[in-house]
Amino acid sequence: MVVTRSMAKASSYGFKMLQGDLIATLEITGDTSEPCEDVVDRMYAKFRTNAAKVIFIQHAVTKQPCLMYKVGEEIQMESPEIYYFLSWDAAFSSNLNARRLLYSGPLTTYSNNGQRRELRNFIGGQLDGVCQTWNGAGQLVIHANLHAGKHHGVYRSWYDNGQLKDDKEFHNGEPCGIHKKWYSNGQLHVETKYYAGKLHGLQKQYFDETNWVEIVYNMGHVESQVFIGCLQ
């Protein structure tokens, strides 16, 4: 598909993430790519212009004014390479270094066309809580739970066709319980058991409906292995 990114005159305002945790409010005074045809959500799409004026600058986390930059200065470039967003929230999440700033709260990132891409929750700069990922079509493909930067709880992923791909469980970063993985056609691929972070018990790996291998683990060590079906 050919994507049209024509430039046109605009008289609007936008937001841009600067170095560190600074966000600038811009008056868009030059040509802009806002008329582009592949936008999913205008408020979260990334646009570009070749001229803008700095109206206001503030710290993204504390939202306090910043006087380090010259407010009211016109920014001009020969090519349209000043990127900005129509939403303060989109600019906030576009380049925030959550770990360095010890940020706490949700952070959603978007593709250039405004399609939601990732949701991350932080506490003190560490991933903590629900984390999700969507594909280019807007379908949920990963749902995970984390605590203090480690997987903790249920982890699920899906193929682009909507078929469940992985169903796992973790405790403080270590796998536990029953883990399952499917092929994209819905057939079970692997079923595994974990205890204290190690493979323990019976694992089944299916090649098709009539051929599979059964492996018995004892705290990570293989005790036995049996092929079922024609694969001997």
Secondary structure, 3 states (H helix, E strand, C coil): CCCCCCCEECCEEEEEECCCCEEEEEEECCEECCCCCCCCCCCCCEEEECEEEEEEEEECCCCCECCCCCCCCEEECCCCCEEEECCHHHHHHHCCCCCCCCCCEEEEEECCCCCEEEEEEEECCEECEEEEEECCCCCEEEEEEEECCEEEEEEEEECCCCCEEEEEEEECCEECEEEEEECCCCCEEEEEEEECCEECEEEEEECCCCCEEEEEEECCEEEEEEEECCCC
